[in-house]
């Protein structure tokens, strides 16, 4: 726990003052992250479809999924990824 008057870690929503849920910068960042995570889900479904249609093989699928996994973890940060 941070000392009184000291701001918490980035993404810490328990603090007071700057960085509350009403902060436009945090809200924008959250919306951007949600949008990027939705895009990753769409990409993931597309590469599976391409594999199912035999346009890419399993090796390519695994490489693309690994890249998407890395991007998803980076975006999600400390949040739980579904």
N, C-alpha and C positions, 0 to 999 in steps of 0.2 A: 504494500500500500504506500502511496506517495505521501510525503509530508504535507501538512497544510500549506496551501498556496503554491504547491508544485503540481504542474500538469502531469497527467498520467501518460502512459505509452500511447503511440499512435494506434488508433482503433479501439482504445479503451473508452467504453461508453459509460463508465461509472463516475467519471470526473464531473466537475461543475465548471461553470463559466464557459470559456472558449472550448469548442469541441463537443458541445452538446448536440443532441439529435436535430436541433433546429438550425445548426450551422449550415449555411448554404454550400460551403465548400465540401463538407463531409457528405451532405445529401447528394451533391453532384458526383462525388467519388463513388458513393454507394450505387447510384444509378448506372454509372459507367461500368462498374464491376459487374453488376447484374446483367447488363446488356452483353458484355464480353463473355460471361459464363453461358448465356443463352446461345450466343454465336458458336461457342465451342461445342455445345450439345448438338447443334445443327450440323456442324462439321463432322462430328463423331458419327451421327446417323448417316450422313452422306458417304463417308468412307466405308462403312459397313455395307451400304447398298451397292457401292461400286465393287466391293469384293463379292457380294452375292451375285452380281451380274457378270462376274468373271472379267471385269475390266482392270482390276488390280489383284495381285495374289496375296496370300496370307502374310508374307514377309513385309510387303509394302504396308499392309493394313496395320501390322504391329508397330512398324516404325512411325506411321502417322498417329496412331493412338498414343504412343509414348510421348511424342511431341505435344499432343493435345493435353495429355496428363500433366506434363511439366508446366504448360501455360496455365492450366486450371489451378494447380497448386500455387503457382506464383500469384495469380490473381486473388485467390481465396485467402491467402495469408494465413492468419490464425483462425479463420472461420472454418467450421465443419463443412467439408465437401460432400455432397450427396452422391 
